Amino acid sequence: MRRRRYGRHEHRRVVLHREDDGPQARLWAIAARSVIRELGIAEFWRVDVGPAGDGGWLVSVDWRPSAGAHRGTP
């Protein structure tokens, strides 16, 4: 079995929280954005709220490469 290799431009999604209610999921997303901003990594991570397959909501973060990250500049 071959391991999948990720390209440098490929997004990597991490689910932070699952919620049954849409407004509660949006509150979790606001909190996650605030923490990411305070850590100084907001340009590398995007917070998203989307529907789960079973009717709930998922709060996730996606790593996204930026032009500065590829040039080696902060």
DARA-V332169 format. One record per residue. N is the residue number from 1. OMEGA is omega as a letter, one per 20 degrees, with the letter a starting at -180 (none if undefined). Layout:
<<N/OMEGA> <N/OMEGA>>
This chain:
<<1/a> <2/r> <3/r> <4/r> <5/a> <6/r> <7/a> <8/a> <9/a> <10/r> <11/r> <12/a> <13/r> <14/r> <15/a> <16/a> <17/r> <18/a> <19/r> <20/a> <21/a> <22/r> <23/r> <24/r> <25/r> <26/r> <27/r> <28/r> <29/r> <30/r> <31/a> <32/r> <33/r> <34/r> <35/a> <36/r> <37/r> <38/r> <39/r> <40/a> <41/a> <42/a> <43/a> <44/a> <45/r> <46/r> <47/a> <48/r> <49/a> <50/a> <51/r> <52/a> <53/a> <54/r> <55/r> <56/r> <57/r> <58/r> <59/a> <60/r> <61/r> <62/r> <63/r> <64/r> <65/r> <66/r> <67/r> <68/a> <69/a> <70/r> <71/a> <72/r> <73/r> <74/none>>
